[in-house]
Amino acid sequence: MQSIDRITFDPAVMGGKACIRGMRVTVGTVVGLLAAGHSPEEILRAYPYLEAEDITQSLAYAAWRLEEHEVPLPTP
């Protein structure tokens, strides 16, 4: 898996949600904007303090989280 060192978690920032570099911009916001059809360039214009790598890592983190799932163990 590629590095996701730009994704941070802090209970004092956005309730501990996955954020970008400690800012009040969540991974969910970035992925949601992409899903709504906004281009990375549009997102970077709307959030000038973000960088292209922030968007790339947001997608990588979201993909990684979707691959992770819990399987309940059968009870005897």
Beta strands, then each sheet from edge to edge (+ up, - down):
strand 1: 7-8
strand 2: 19-20
sheet 1: 1+ 2-
end
